[in-house]
Amino acid sequence: MADQQYVIETKDLTKEYGNFVAVDKLNLKIGEGEIFGFLGPNGAGKTTTILMLLGLTEPTAGNAVICGYSPTREPLKVKRIVGYLPEKVGFYEDLTARQNLDYTARLNNIGWQQIPEKIEEALASVGLTDVGNKEVGHFSHGMKQRLGIADVMIKEPRIVFFDEPTSGIDPKGTDEILHLISSMSKRKITTIISSHQLHQIQKISTQIGIMSKGKLVVQGSIDLLGREAIASGKFQIEVQASPITDTLLEELQKIKGIIGIHQENEVLLITCERDLRPQISKTIIQQDSMLTGIKIEEFGLEEIYLKYFKEA
């Protein structure tokens, strides 16, 4: 993220309730367009952190900066550029989807001439155009979640916070919600997702952060954290090639950065200091062997989560 602009940055952000420390000196950096999976058990401090970033509760110590604004000193400026979708979305159920979006648009001081177009764009983006004149009370839970995303997007936020966005939704609806969230990244909208659904977070997140007992245990990409937590920082590449000759093995060993090679029939398990797939592929082809498959070890978020959580 070296070339990215940080849209969220905290320094020693702390929240205490009497003697209880809900968030303990949180230092967090999230870049523009990131999909950030915010993980941790109930009571870890995730919700309190989000409330401070939204300007809905004041920190006891430390500070946060959201797109250059302070949620504590400039809460209205923060609210104009930030959207929030709670686990249970609230709408006026006797109003239609369009009427609910119209109400939200007016609350956000969107010019009345722009409102109809923005409503149609928002409904189309979540696939609800055909039911825009239907009362929300007749919507399924999944439809309400999609309308919630439209409601958030109508003010064109730079950052959106999601709290368990797929809770109680069937697999098809879940895939639709995850696709909508992924599409936000392409528009340089930063999304922060608080969820217990680790396999869903793994599908879409570019970065994760794990909270435990008010502290940020770790932050980074799933690949980087997995490699650090499980593989001691090393890369393991699985290669399928034929034939595997002694000469080929000797040439592979000459590649700088290869630590070891283990052979199982026509499969090579190569341990490296870094991703050496291009160099390995080139060497195999130069030795007149046929490369039939090459892949790098991937890590499961659940395994990473349990590893860091136990250490915390």
Buried (B, 14 or more C-beta within 10 A) or exposed (E): BEEEEBBBBBBEBBBBEEEEBBBBBBEBBBBBBBBBBBBBEEBBBBBBBBBBBBBBBEBBEBBBBBBEBBBBEBBEBBBBBBBBBBBEBEBEEEBBBBBBBBBBBEEBEBEEEEBEEBBBBBBEBBBBBEBBEBBBEEBEEBBBBBBBBBBBBBBBBBBBBBBBBBBEBEEEBBBBBBEBBBEBBEEEBBBBBBBEBBEBBBBBBBBBBBBBBBBBBBBBBBBBBBBBBBEEEBBBBBBBBEEBEEEBEEBBEEBEEBEEBEEEEBBBBBBBEEEBBEBBBEBBEEBEBEBEEBEBBEBBBEEBBEBBBEEB
